[in-house]
């Protein structure tokens, strides 16, 4: 079985540290004005923010495994990767 991964588009441009893993991520206020973000269900918005933290931890190479991601971000609802990818 080949493991698939998902990455956050334009991730490098959103990060302050280029040579090391930062203990935090940048989160821009203009995210609230983005149509794609606004169209997500509330749970998916929260999942996306948590997935960004995973991206920081895993060098933007997140296993495309919704069950693993849900467990890793302590989600109480299923992670809808299809919706997140469609709005990327």
PyMOL Python script that loads the backbone (N, CA, C, O; Angstrom):
from pymol import cmd

cmd.read_pdbstr("""\
ATOM      1  N   UNK A   1       0.827  -1.176   0.000  1.00  0.00           N
ATOM      2  CA  UNK A   1       0.000   0.000   0.000  1.00  0.00           C
ATOM      3  C   UNK A   1       0.880   1.251   0.000  1.00  0.00           C
ATOM      4  O   UNK A   1       1.797   1.376   0.812  1.00  0.00           O
ATOM      5  N   UNK A   2       0.594   2.161  -0.906  1.00  0.00           N
ATOM      6  CA  UNK A   2       1.342   3.402  -1.014  1.00  0.00           C
ATOM      7  C   UNK A   2       0.674   4.443  -0.129  1.00  0.00           C
ATOM      8  O   UNK A   2      -0.527   4.688  -0.250  1.00  0.00           O
ATOM      9  N   UNK A   3       1.435   5.046   0.747  1.00  0.00           N
ATOM     10  CA  UNK A   3       0.881   6.078   1.630  1.00  0.00           C
ATOM     11  C   UNK A   3       0.812   7.397   0.866  1.00  0.00           C
ATOM     12  O   UNK A   3       1.775   7.804   0.216  1.00  0.00           O
ATOM     13  N   UNK A   4      -0.332   8.050   0.955  1.00  0.00           N
ATOM     14  CA  UNK A   4      -0.519   9.348   0.317  1.00  0.00           C
ATOM     15  C   UNK A   4      -0.439  10.442   1.372  1.00  0.00           C
ATOM     16  O   UNK A   4      -0.717  10.223   2.551  1.00  0.00           O
ATOM     17  N   UNK A   5      -0.050  11.621   0.913  1.00  0.00           N
ATOM     18  CA  UNK A   5       0.083  12.770   1.797  1.00  0.00           C
ATOM     19  C   UNK A   5      -0.671  13.950   1.221  1.00  0.00           C
ATOM     20  O   UNK A   5      -0.951  14.009   0.024  1.00  0.00           O
ATOM     21  N   UNK A   6      -0.990  14.878   2.087  1.00  0.00           N
ATOM     22  CA  UNK A   6      -1.613  16.121   1.678  1.00  0.00           C
ATOM     23  C   UNK A   6      -0.745  17.248   2.241  1.00  0.00           C
ATOM     24  O   UNK A   6      -0.158  17.119   3.315  1.00  0.00           O
ATOM     25  N   UNK A   7      -0.677  18.348   1.501  1.00  0.00           N
ATOM     26  CA  UNK A   7       0.119  19.501   1.910  1.00  0.00           C
ATOM     27  C   UNK A   7      -0.725  20.764   1.835  1.00  0.00           C
ATOM     28  O   UNK A   7      -1.680  20.841   1.062  1.00  0.00           O
ATOM     29  N   UNK A   8      -0.373  21.731   2.630  1.00  0.00           N
ATOM     30  CA  UNK A   8      -1.044  23.024   2.618  1.00  0.00           C
ATOM     31  C   UNK A   8      -0.455  23.857   1.487  1.00  0.00           C
ATOM     32  O   UNK A   8       0.756  24.074   1.451  1.00  0.00           O
ATOM     33  N   UNK A   9      -1.303  24.336   0.548  1.00  0.00           N
ATOM     34  CA  UNK A   9      -0.784  25.165  -0.544  1.00  0.00           C
ATOM     35  C   UNK A   9      -0.137  26.442  -0.016  1.00  0.00           C
ATOM     36  O   UNK A   9      -0.624  27.045   0.940  1.00  0.00           O
ATOM     37  N   UNK A  10       0.957  26.844  -0.643  1.00  0.00           N
ATOM     38  CA  UNK A  10       1.650  28.090  -0.327  1.00  0.00           C
ATOM     39  C   UNK A  10       2.142  28.129   1.126  1.00  0.00           C
ATOM     40  O   UNK A  10       2.277  29.209   1.702  1.00  0.00           O
ATOM     41  N   UNK A  11       2.406  26.978   1.709  1.00  0.00           N
ATOM     42  CA  UNK A  11       2.795  26.887   3.105  1.00  0.00           C
ATOM     43  C   UNK A  11       4.059  27.685   3.423  1.00  0.00           C
ATOM     44  O   UNK A  11       4.101  28.383   4.436  1.00  0.00           O
ATOM     45  N   UNK A  12       5.073  27.597   2.593  1.00  0.00           N
ATOM     46  CA  UNK A  12       6.345  28.272   2.867  1.00  0.00           C
ATOM     47  C   UNK A  12       6.163  29.781   3.000  1.00  0.00           C
ATOM     48  O   UNK A  12       6.806  30.413   3.838  1.00  0.00           O
ATOM     49  N   UNK A  13       5.297  30.354   2.185  1.00  0.00           N
ATOM     50  CA  UNK A  13       5.072  31.800   2.242  1.00  0.00           C
ATOM     51  C   UNK A  13       4.371  32.218   3.525  1.00  0.00           C
ATOM     52  O   UNK A  13       4.437  33.382   3.920  1.00  0.00           O
ATOM     53  N   UNK A  14       3.703  31.279   4.175  1.00  0.00           N
ATOM     54  CA  UNK A  14       2.969  31.594   5.396  1.00  0.00           C
ATOM     55  C   UNK A  14       3.811  31.424   6.653  1.00  0.00           C
ATOM     56  O   UNK A  14       3.347  31.723   7.753  1.00  0.00           O
ATOM     57  N   UNK A  15       5.036  30.952   6.501  1.00  0.00           N
ATOM     58  CA  UNK A  15       5.862  30.660   7.671  1.00  0.00           C
ATOM     59  C   UNK A  15       6.969  31.687   7.871  1.00  0.00           C
ATOM     60  O   UNK A  15       7.564  32.179   6.912  1.00  0.00           O
ATOM     61  N   UNK A  16       7.228  31.994   9.115  1.00  0.00           N
ATOM     62  CA  UNK A  16       8.268  32.956   9.462  1.00  0.00           C
ATOM     63  C   UNK A  16       9.646  32.306   9.434  1.00  0.00           C
ATOM     64  O   UNK A  16      10.582  32.833   8.832  1.00  0.00           O
ATOM     65  N   UNK A  17       9.760  31.150  10.097  1.00  0.00           N
ATOM     66  CA  UNK A  17      11.041  30.456  10.163  1.00  0.00           C
ATOM     67  C   UNK A  17      11.214  29.569   8.942  1.00  0.00           C
ATOM     68  O   UNK A  17      10.322  28.795   8.594  1.00  0.00           O
ATOM     69  N   UNK A  18      12.359  29.683   8.298  1.00  0.00           N
ATOM     70  CA  UNK A  18      12.626  28.884   7.103  1.00  0.00           C
ATOM     71  C   UNK A  18      13.582  27.726   7.400  1.00  0.00           C
ATOM     72  O   UNK A  18      13.560  26.713   6.700  1.00  0.00           O
ATOM     73  N   UNK A  19      14.404  27.866   8.412  1.00  0.00           N
ATOM     74  CA  UNK A  19      15.455  26.885   8.674  1.00  0.00           C
ATOM     75  C   UNK A  19      15.158  25.954   9.846  1.00  0.00           C
ATOM     76  O   UNK A  19      15.918  25.021  10.103  1.00  0.00           O
ATOM     77  N   UNK A  20      14.066  26.201  10.552  1.00  0.00           N
ATOM     78  CA  UNK A  20      13.743  25.347  11.692  1.00  0.00           C
ATOM     79  C   UNK A  20      12.239  25.320  11.920  1.00  0.00           C
ATOM     80  O   UNK A  20      11.506  26.150  11.381  1.00  0.00           O
ATOM     81  N   UNK A  21      11.796  24.388  12.700  1.00  0.00           N
ATOM     82  CA  UNK A  21      10.380  24.253  13.019  1.00  0.00           C
ATOM     83  C   UNK A  21      10.007  25.278  14.087  1.00  0.00           C
ATOM     84  O   UNK A  21      10.618  25.329  15.154  1.00  0.00           O
ATOM     85  N   UNK A  22       9.019  26.074  13.793  1.00  0.00           N
ATOM     86  CA  UNK A  22       8.563  27.083  14.748  1.00  0.00           C
ATOM     87  C   UNK A  22       7.583  26.459  15.740  1.00  0.00           C
ATOM     88  O   UNK A  22       6.882  25.507  15.398  1.00  0.00           O
ATOM     89  N   UNK A  23       7.528  26.980  16.955  1.00  0.00           N
ATOM     90  CA  UNK A  23       6.568  26.471  17.925  1.00  0.00           C
ATOM     91  C   UNK A  23       5.172  27.065  17.713  1.00  0.00           C
ATOM     92  O   UNK A  23       4.257  26.780  18.485  1.00  0.00           O
ATOM     93  N   UNK A  24       5.005  27.879  16.685  1.00  0.00           N
ATOM     94  CA  UNK A  24       3.731  28.535  16.384  1.00  0.00           C
ATOM     95  C   UNK A  24       3.586  28.659  14.877  1.00  0.00           C
ATOM     96  O   UNK A  24       4.553  28.462  14.142  1.00  0.00           O
ATOM     97  N   UNK A  25       2.380  28.985  14.409  1.00  0.00           N
ATOM     98  CA  UNK A  25       2.151  29.223  12.992  1.00  0.00           C
ATOM     99  C   UNK A  25       1.551  30.607  12.824  1.00  0.00           C
ATOM    100  O   UNK A  25       0.945  31.146  13.750  1.00  0.00           O
ATOM    101  N   UNK A  26       1.722  31.175  11.649  1.00  0.00           N
ATOM    102  CA  UNK A  26       1.098  32.451  11.333  1.00  0.00           C
ATOM    103  C   UNK A  26      -0.359  32.205  10.974  1.00  0.00           C
ATOM    104  O   UNK A  26      -0.687  31.238  10.285  1.00  0.00           O
ATOM    105  N   UNK A  27      -1.214  33.075  11.440  1.00  0.00           N
ATOM    106  CA  UNK A  27      -2.628  33.006  11.097  1.00  0.00           C
ATOM    107  C   UNK A  27      -3.072  34.425  10.762  1.00  0.00           C
ATOM    108  O   UNK A  27      -3.137  35.289  11.637  1.00  0.00           O
ATOM    109  N   UNK A  28      -3.371  34.651   9.506  1.00  0.00           N
ATOM    110  CA  UNK A  28      -3.718  35.984   9.046  1.00  0.00           C
ATOM    111  C   UNK A  28      -5.202  36.265   9.220  1.00  0.00           C
ATOM    112  O   UNK A  28      -6.041  35.405   8.951  1.00  0.00           O
ATOM    113  N   UNK A  29      -5.521  37.475   9.672  1.00  0.00           N
ATOM    114  CA  UNK A  29      -6.898  37.896   9.900  1.00  0.00           C
ATOM    115  C   UNK A  29      -7.704  37.882   8.606  1.00  0.00           C
ATOM    116  O   UNK A  29      -8.914  37.657   8.638  1.00  0.00           O
ATOM    117  N   UNK A  30      -7.056  38.118   7.475  1.00  0.00           N
ATOM    118  CA  UNK A  30      -7.794  38.150   6.201  1.00  0.00           C
ATOM    119  C   UNK A  30      -8.384  36.789   5.831  1.00  0.00           C
ATOM    120  O   UNK A  30      -9.137  36.676   4.863  1.00  0.00           O
ATOM    121  N   UNK A  31      -8.043  35.772   6.596  1.00  0.00           N
ATOM    122  CA  UNK A  31      -8.634  34.458   6.366  1.00  0.00           C
ATOM    123  C   UNK A  31     -10.162  34.539   6.485  1.00  0.00           C
ATOM    124  O   UNK A  31     -10.884  33.826   5.788  1.00  0.00           O
ATOM    125  N   UNK A  32     -10.639  35.406   7.365  1.00  0.00           N
ATOM    126  CA  UNK A  32     -12.084  35.569   7.558  1.00  0.00           C
ATOM    127  C   UNK A  32     -12.767  36.163   6.330  1.00  0.00           C
ATOM    128  O   UNK A  32     -13.976  36.008   6.162  1.00  0.00           O
ATOM    129  N   UNK A  33     -12.018  36.830   5.483  1.00  0.00           N
ATOM    130  CA  UNK A  33     -12.586  37.443   4.281  1.00  0.00           C
ATOM    131  C   UNK A  33     -12.521  36.520   3.067  1.00  0.00           C
ATOM    132  O   UNK A  33     -13.058  36.849   2.009  1.00  0.00           O
ATOM    133  N   UNK A  34     -11.874  35.376   3.210  1.00  0.00           N
ATOM    134  CA  UNK A  34     -11.726  34.459   2.070  1.00  0.00           C
ATOM    135  C   UNK A  34     -12.998  33.640   1.875  1.00  0.00           C
ATOM    136  O   UNK A  34     -13.488  32.992   2.800  1.00  0.00           O
ATOM    137  N   UNK A  35     -13.512  33.684   0.669  1.00  0.00           N
ATOM    138  CA  UNK A  35     -14.748  32.988   0.316  1.00  0.00           C
ATOM    139  C   UNK A  35     -14.635  31.487   0.596  1.00  0.00           C
ATOM    140  O   UNK A  35     -15.554  30.886   1.153  1.00  0.00           O
ATOM    141  N   UNK A  36     -13.514  30.889   0.211  1.00  0.00           N
ATOM    142  CA  UNK A  36     -13.332  29.441   0.376  1.00  0.00           C
ATOM    143  C   UNK A  36     -13.418  29.032   1.845  1.00  0.00           C
ATOM    144  O   UNK A  36     -14.013  28.007   2.176  1.00  0.00           O
ATOM    145  N   UNK A  37     -12.827  29.832   2.714  1.00  0.00           N
ATOM    146  CA  UNK A  37     -12.871  29.545   4.151  1.00  0.00           C
ATOM    147  C   UNK A  37     -14.293  29.724   4.682  1.00  0.00           C
ATOM    148  O   UNK A  37     -14.775  28.902   5.461  1.00  0.00           O
ATOM    149  N   UNK A  38     -14.962  30.793   4.261  1.00  0.00           N
ATOM    150  CA  UNK A  38     -16.313  31.083   4.726  1.00  0.00           C
ATOM    151  C   UNK A  38     -17.300  29.985   4.327  1.00  0.00           C
ATOM    152  O   UNK A  38     -18.278  29.748   5.036  1.00  0.00           O
ATOM    153  N   UNK A  39     -17.056  29.322   3.211  1.00  0.00           N
ATOM    154  CA  UNK A  39     -17.966  28.280   2.724  1.00  0.00           C
ATOM    155  C   UNK A  39     -17.826  26.948   3.468  1.00  0.00           C
ATOM    156  O   UNK A  39     -18.681  26.073   3.334  1.00  0.00           O
ATOM    157  N   UNK A  40     -16.771  26.793   4.238  1.00  0.00           N
ATOM    158  CA  UNK A  40     -16.591  25.549   4.988  1.00  0.00           C
ATOM    159  C   UNK A  40     -17.572  25.463   6.145  1.00  0.00           C
ATOM    160  O   UNK A  40     -17.978  26.482   6.703  1.00  0.00           O
ATOM    161  N   UNK A  41     -17.948  24.251   6.500  1.00  0.00           N
ATOM    162  CA  UNK A  41     -18.730  24.024   7.708  1.00  0.00           C
ATOM    163  C   UNK A  41     -17.872  24.424   8.911  1.00  0.00           C
ATOM    164  O   UNK A  41     -16.644  24.398   8.834  1.00  0.00           O
ATOM    165  N   UNK A  42     -18.510  24.788  10.006  1.00  0.00           N
ATOM    166  CA  UNK A  42     -17.765  25.243  11.182  1.00  0.00           C
ATOM    167  C   UNK A  42     -16.741  24.212  11.657  1.00  0.00           C
ATOM    168  O   UNK A  42     -15.614  24.569  11.998  1.00  0.00           O
ATOM    169  N   UNK A  43     -17.128  22.945  11.681  1.00  0.00           N
ATOM    170  CA  UNK A  43     -16.197  21.898  12.121  1.00  0.00           C
ATOM    171  C   UNK A  43     -14.989  21.841  11.197  1.00  0.00           C
ATOM    172  O   UNK A  43     -13.864  21.665  11.664  1.00  0.00           O
ATOM    173  N   UNK A  44     -15.204  21.985   9.895  1.00  0.00           N
ATOM    174  CA  UNK A  44     -14.095  21.941   8.941  1.00  0.00           C
ATOM    175  C   UNK A  44     -13.161  23.131   9.122  1.00  0.00           C
ATOM    176  O   UNK A  44     -11.953  23.004   8.922  1.00  0.00           O
ATOM    177  N   UNK A  45     -13.703  24.282   9.497  1.00  0.00           N
ATOM    178  CA  UNK A  45     -12.847  25.444   9.774  1.00  0.00           C
ATOM    179  C   UNK A  45     -11.904  25.141  10.939  1.00  0.00           C
ATOM    180  O   UNK A  45     -10.707  25.419  10.868  1.00  0.00           O
ATOM    181  N   UNK A  46     -12.450  24.576  11.996  1.00  0.00           N
ATOM    182  CA  UNK A  46     -11.624  24.220  13.147  1.00  0.00           C
ATOM    183  C   UNK A  46     -10.618  23.136  12.776  1.00  0.00           C
ATOM    184  O   UNK A  46      -9.461  23.189  13.193  1.00  0.00           O
ATOM    185  N   UNK A  47     -11.055  22.163  11.999  1.00  0.00           N
ATOM    186  CA  UNK A  47     -10.151  21.095  11.564  1.00  0.00           C
ATOM    187  C   UNK A  47      -9.000  21.683  10.748  1.00  0.00           C
ATOM    188  O   UNK A  47      -7.847  21.289  10.923  1.00  0.00           O
ATOM    189  N   UNK A  48      -9.310  22.614   9.867  1.00  0.00           N
ATOM    190  CA  UNK A  48      -8.272  23.224   9.030  1.00  0.00           C
ATOM    191  C   UNK A  48      -7.208  23.893   9.881  1.00  0.00           C
ATOM    192  O   UNK A  48      -6.017  23.715   9.626  1.00  0.00           O
ATOM    193  N   UNK A  49      -7.607  24.651  10.877  1.00  0.00           N
ATOM    194  CA  UNK A  49      -6.635  25.323  11.746  1.00  0.00           C
ATOM    195  C   UNK A  49      -5.756  24.304  12.460  1.00  0.00           C
ATOM    196  O   UNK A  49      -4.549  24.505  12.588  1.00  0.00           O
ATOM    197  N   UNK A  50      -6.352  23.218  12.920  1.00  0.00           N
ATOM    198  CA  UNK A  50      -5.575  22.167  13.576  1.00  0.00           C
ATOM    199  C   UNK A  50      -4.662  21.448  12.585  1.00  0.00           C
ATOM    200  O   UNK A  50      -3.540  21.079  12.930  1.00  0.00           O
ATOM    201  N   UNK A  51      -5.134  21.251  11.371  1.00  0.00           N
ATOM    202  CA  UNK A  51      -4.313  20.609  10.339  1.00  0.00           C
ATOM    203  C   UNK A  51      -3.119  21.496   9.998  1.00  0.00           C
ATOM    204  O   UNK A  51      -2.039  20.987   9.700  1.00  0.00           O
ATOM    205  N   UNK A  52      -3.300  22.806  10.038  1.00  0.00           N
ATOM    206  CA  UNK A  52      -2.152  23.700   9.828  1.00  0.00           C
ATOM    207  C   UNK A  52      -1.091  23.488  10.901  1.00  0.00           C
ATOM    208  O   UNK A  52       0.106  23.538  10.619  1.00  0.00           O
ATOM    209  N   UNK A  53      -1.539  23.251  12.137  1.00  0.00           N
ATOM    210  CA  UNK A  53      -0.566  22.970  13.193  1.00  0.00           C
ATOM    211  C   UNK A  53       0.148  21.649  12.916  1.00  0.00           C
ATOM    212  O   UNK A  53       1.346  21.522  13.169  1.00  0.00           O
ATOM    213  N   UNK A  54      -0.590  20.667  12.396  1.00  0.00           N
ATOM    214  CA  UNK A  54       0.058  19.407  11.991  1.00  0.00           C
ATOM    215  C   UNK A  54       1.058  19.649  10.878  1.00  0.00           C
ATOM    216  O   UNK A  54       2.134  19.051  10.870  1.00  0.00           O
ATOM    217  N   UNK A  55       0.720  20.509   9.944  1.00  0.00           N
ATOM    218  CA  UNK A  55       1.630  20.818   8.840  1.00  0.00           C
ATOM    219  C   UNK A  55       2.942  21.373   9.379  1.00  0.00           C
ATOM    220  O   UNK A  55       4.014  21.044   8.871  1.00  0.00           O
ATOM    221  N   UNK A  56       2.861  22.202  10.394  1.00  0.00           N
ATOM    222  CA  UNK A  56       4.076  22.745  11.001  1.00  0.00           C
ATOM    223  C   UNK A  56       4.892  21.637  11.663  1.00  0.00           C
ATOM    224  O   UNK A  56       6.121  21.635  11.606  1.00  0.00           O
ATOM    225  N   UNK A  57       4.201  20.712  12.280  1.00  0.00           N
ATOM    226  CA  UNK A  57       4.879  19.624  12.981  1.00  0.00           C
ATOM    227  C   UNK A  57       5.473  18.593  12.030  1.00  0.00           C
ATOM    228  O   UNK A  57       6.527  18.022  12.310  1.00  0.00           O
ATOM    229  N   UNK A  58       4.800  18.355  10.904  1.00  0.00           N
ATOM    230  CA  UNK A  58       5.221  17.308   9.970  1.00  0.00           C
ATOM    231  C   UNK A  58       5.811  17.846   8.675  1.00  0.00           C
ATOM    232  O   UNK A  58       5.761  17.181   7.640  1.00  0.00           O
ATOM    233  N   UNK A  59       6.369  19.049   8.734  1.00  0.00           N
ATOM    234  CA  UNK A  59       7.038  19.656   7.573  1.00  0.00           C
ATOM    235  C   UNK A  59       6.128  19.670   6.343  1.00  0.00           C
ATOM    236  O   UNK A  59       6.564  19.384   5.228  1.00  0.00           O
ATOM    237  N   UNK A  60       4.859  20.006   6.567  1.00  0.00           N
ATOM    238  CA  UNK A  60       3.845  20.128   5.514  1.00  0.00           C
ATOM    239  C   UNK A  60       3.664  18.840   4.706  1.00  0.00           C
ATOM    240  O   UNK A  60       3.424  18.884   3.499  1.00  0.00           O
ATOM    241  N   UNK A  61       3.778  17.724   5.366  1.00  0.00           N
ATOM    242  CA  UNK A  61       3.582  16.412   4.732  1.00  0.00           C
ATOM    243  C   UNK A  61       2.696  15.587   5.665  1.00  0.00           C
ATOM    244  O   UNK A  61       3.178  14.801   6.480  1.00  0.00           O
ATOM    245  N   UNK A  62       1.396  15.790   5.518  1.00  0.00           N
ATOM    246  CA  UNK A  62       0.421  15.200   6.413  1.00  0.00           C
ATOM    247  C   UNK A  62      -0.158  13.937   5.777  1.00  0.00           C
ATOM    248  O   UNK A  62      -0.645  13.991   4.648  1.00  0.00           O
ATOM    249  N   UNK A  63      -0.115  12.810   6.473  1.00  0.00           N
ATOM    250  CA  UNK A  63      -0.699  11.594   5.904  1.00  0.00           C
ATOM    251  C   UNK A  63      -2.177  11.806   5.538  1.00  0.00           C
ATOM    252  O   UNK A  63      -2.950  12.337   6.335  1.00  0.00           O
ATOM    253  N   UNK A  64      -2.546  11.394   4.355  1.00  0.00           N
ATOM    254  CA  UNK A  64      -3.932  11.502   3.894  1.00  0.00           C
ATOM    255  C   UNK A  64      -4.710  10.335   4.493  1.00  0.00           C
ATOM    256  O   UNK A  64      -5.086   9.385   3.806  1.00  0.00           O
ATOM    257  N   UNK A  65      -4.932  10.443   5.782  1.00  0.00           N
ATOM    258  CA  UNK A  65      -5.598   9.407   6.561  1.00  0.00           C
ATOM    259  C   UNK A  65      -6.530  10.114   7.540  1.00  0.00           C
ATOM    260  O   UNK A  65      -6.113  10.468   8.643  1.00  0.00           O
ATOM    261  N   UNK A  66      -7.789  10.325   7.149  1.00  0.00           N
ATOM    262  CA  UNK A  66      -8.712  11.086   7.992  1.00  0.00           C
ATOM    263  C   UNK A  66      -8.842  10.554   9.418  1.00  0.00           C
ATOM    264  O   UNK A  66      -8.980  11.342  10.353  1.00  0.00           O
ATOM    265  N   UNK A  67      -8.803   9.244   9.601  1.00  0.00           N
ATOM    266  CA  UNK A  67      -8.923   8.680  10.948  1.00  0.00           C
ATOM    267  C   UNK A  67      -7.716   9.064  11.803  1.00  0.00           C
ATOM    268  O   UNK A  67      -7.870   9.445  12.964  1.00  0.00           O
ATOM    269  N   UNK A  68      -6.524   8.964  11.233  1.00  0.00           N
ATOM    270  CA  UNK A  68      -5.307   9.333  11.965  1.00  0.00           C
ATOM    271  C   UNK A  68      -5.304  10.821  12.285  1.00  0.00           C
ATOM    272  O   UNK A  68      -4.993  11.219  13.407  1.00  0.00           O
ATOM    273  N   UNK A  69      -5.650  11.646  11.293  1.00  0.00           N
ATOM    274  CA  UNK A  69      -5.678  13.097  11.505  1.00  0.00           C
ATOM    275  C   UNK A  69      -6.701  13.445  12.584  1.00  0.00           C
ATOM    276  O   UNK A  69      -6.415  14.252  13.468  1.00  0.00           O
ATOM    277  N   UNK A  70      -7.882  12.847  12.520  1.00  0.00           N
ATOM    278  CA  UNK A  70      -8.917  13.123  13.520  1.00  0.00           C
ATOM    279  C   UNK A  70      -8.417  12.788  14.930  1.00  0.00           C
ATOM    280  O   UNK A  70      -8.638  13.543  15.876  1.00  0.00           O
ATOM    281  N   UNK A  71      -7.747  11.656  15.047  1.00  0.00           N
ATOM    282  CA  UNK A  71      -7.210  11.267  16.351  1.00  0.00           C
ATOM    283  C   UNK A  71      -6.129  12.248  16.792  1.00  0.00           C
ATOM    284  O   UNK A  71      -6.074  12.638  17.959  1.00  0.00           O
ATOM    285  N   UNK A  72      -5.282  12.638  15.867  1.00  0.00           N
ATOM    286  CA  UNK A  72      -4.134  13.509  16.166  1.00  0.00           C
ATOM    287  C   UNK A  72      -4.564  14.912  16.578  1.00  0.00           C
ATOM    288  O   UNK A  72      -3.904  15.545  17.403  1.00  0.00           O
ATOM    289  N   UNK A  73      -5.687  15.413  16.001  1.00  0.00           N
ATOM    290  CA  UNK A  73      -6.153  16.765  16.336  1.00  0.00           C
ATOM    291  C   UNK A  73      -7.288  16.735  17.355  1.00  0.00           C
ATOM    292  O   UNK A  73      -7.896  17.765  17.647  1.00  0.00           O
ATOM    293  N   UNK A  74      -7.569  15.553  17.892  1.00  0.00           N
ATOM    294  CA  UNK A  74      -8.619  15.383  18.905  1.00  0.00           C
ATOM    295  C   UNK A  74      -9.988  15.838  18.396  1.00  0.00           C
ATOM    296  O   UNK A  74     -10.759  16.456  19.130  1.00  0.00           O
ATOM    297  N   UNK A  75     -10.279  15.529  17.137  1.00  0.00           N
ATOM    298  CA  UNK A  75     -11.559  15.913  16.535  1.00  0.00           C
ATOM    299  C   UNK A  75     -12.679  15.034  17.084  1.00  0.00           C
ATOM    300  O   UNK A  75     -12.506  13.832  17.286  1.00  0.00           O
ATOM    301  N   UNK A  76     -13.809  15.650  17.316  1.00  0.00           N
ATOM    302  CA  UNK A  76     -14.975  14.893  17.779  1.00  0.00           C
ATOM    303  C   UNK A  76     -15.933  14.593  16.633  1.00  0.00           C
ATOM    304  O   UNK A  76     -16.916  13.873  16.809  1.00  0.00           O
ATOM    305  N   UNK A  77     -15.642  15.148  15.459  1.00  0.00           N
ATOM    306  CA  UNK A  77     -16.411  14.888  14.245  1.00  0.00           C
ATOM    307  C   UNK A  77     -15.445  14.422  13.165  1.00  0.00           C
ATOM    308  O   UNK A  77     -14.258  14.739  13.233  1.00  0.00           O
ATOM    309  N   UNK A  78     -15.919  13.678  12.169  1.00  0.00           N
ATOM    310  CA  UNK A  78     -15.029  13.218  11.100  1.00  0.00           C
ATOM    311  C   UNK A  78     -14.386  14.397  10.358  1.00  0.00           C
ATOM    312  O   UNK A  78     -15.017  15.433  10.150  1.00  0.00           O
ATOM    313  N   UNK A  79     -13.129  14.221   9.968  1.00  0.00           N
ATOM    314  CA  UNK A  79     -12.417  15.239   9.191  1.00  0.00           C
ATOM    315  C   UNK A  79     -12.799  15.053   7.729  1.00  0.00           C
ATOM    316  O   UNK A  79     -12.583  13.985   7.158  1.00  0.00           O
ATOM    317  N   UNK A  80     -13.361  16.082   7.132  1.00  0.00           N
ATOM    318  CA  UNK A  80     -13.829  16.036   5.744  1.00  0.00           C
ATOM    319  C   UNK A  80     -12.738  16.563   4.813  1.00  0.00           C
ATOM    320  O   UNK A  80     -12.753  17.726   4.409  1.00  0.00           O
ATOM    321  N   UNK A  81     -11.786  15.676   4.480  1.00  0.00           N
ATOM    322  CA  UNK A  81     -10.691  16.078   3.600  1.00  0.00           C
ATOM    323  C   UNK A  81     -11.210  16.533   2.236  1.00  0.00           C
ATOM    324  O   UNK A  81     -10.646  17.451   1.640  1.00  0.00           O
ATOM    325  N   UNK A  82     -12.258  15.913   1.743  1.00  0.00           N
ATOM    326  CA  UNK A  82     -12.798  16.288   0.424  1.00  0.00           C
ATOM    327  C   UNK A  82     -13.217  17.754   0.410  1.00  0.00           C
ATOM    328  O   UNK A  82     -12.932  18.472  -0.548  1.00  0.00           O
ATOM    329  N   UNK A  83     -13.887  18.198   1.461  1.00  0.00           N
ATOM    330  CA  UNK A  83     -14.319  19.603   1.527  1.00  0.00           C
ATOM    331  C   UNK A  83     -13.125  20.538   1.650  1.00  0.00           C
ATOM    332  O   UNK A  83     -13.096  21.600   1.029  1.00  0.00           O
ATOM    333  N   UNK A  84     -12.143  20.144   2.450  1.00  0.00           N
ATOM    334  CA  UNK A  84     -10.961  20.986   2.634  1.00  0.00           C
ATOM    335  C   UNK A  84     -10.163  21.103   1.342  1.00  0.00           C
ATOM    336  O   UNK A  84      -9.707  22.189   0.984  1.00  0.00           O
ATOM    337  N   UNK A  85      -9.995  19.997   0.650  1.00  0.00           N
ATOM    338  CA  UNK A  85      -9.233  20.009  -0.603  1.00  0.00           C
ATOM    339  C   UNK A  85      -9.981  20.782  -1.680  1.00  0.00           C
ATOM    340  O   UNK A  85      -9.363  21.498  -2.468  1.00  0.00           O
ATOM    341  N   UNK A  86     -11.294  20.648  -1.724  1.00  0.00           N
ATOM    342  CA  UNK A  86     -12.082  21.356  -2.721  1.00  0.00           C
ATOM    343  C   UNK A  86     -12.003  22.864  -2.551  1.00  0.00           C
ATOM    344  O   UNK A  86     -12.109  23.605  -3.529  1.00  0.00           O
ATOM    345  N   UNK A  87     -11.820  23.321  -1.331  1.00  0.00           N
ATOM    346  CA  UNK A  87     -11.768  24.765  -1.051  1.00  0.00           C
ATOM    347  C   UNK A  87     -10.342  25.296  -0.970  1.00  0.00           C
ATOM    348  O   UNK A  87     -10.140  26.470  -0.658  1.00  0.00           O
ATOM    349  N   UNK A  88      -9.362  24.464  -1.242  1.00  0.00           N
ATOM    350  CA  UNK A  88      -7.955  24.903  -1.153  1.00  0.00           C
ATOM    351  C   UNK A  88      -7.608  25.925  -2.203  1.00  0.00           C
ATOM    352  O   UNK A  88      -6.470  26.391  -2.260  1.00  0.00           O
TER     353      UNK A  88
END
""", "prot")
cmd.dss("prot")
cmd.show_as("cartoon", "prot")
cmd.util.cbc("prot")
cmd.orient("prot")
